[in-house]
Amino acid sequence: MDIPLFIVFLALFLAGAVLMTYVLLIIGIRTEDRRMNITAPPRNLIEAVTRRLLGVRVRHHSDTEPHTHDARR
């Protein structure tokens, strides 16, 4: 009787963890969208985690370096 109860508790714990991650992603996306400035560094941990999980990267180009990338290739 202990193993089925353990499996139920484990499933509930994992479902809660997935739900919490989903809610944190939604909060992070909404705050980034409200700011409308993805090129600035993240202001808090939720924004940083959201960018990391969604794979958002920002490249900064300096004006002194020549552009070697041609988008038409």
Secondary structure, DSSP 4 states (H G I P E B T S, - for coil): -HHHHHHHHHHHHHHHHHHHHHHHHHHHHHHHHHHT-TTSPPSSHHHHHHHHHHT-------TTS-----TT-
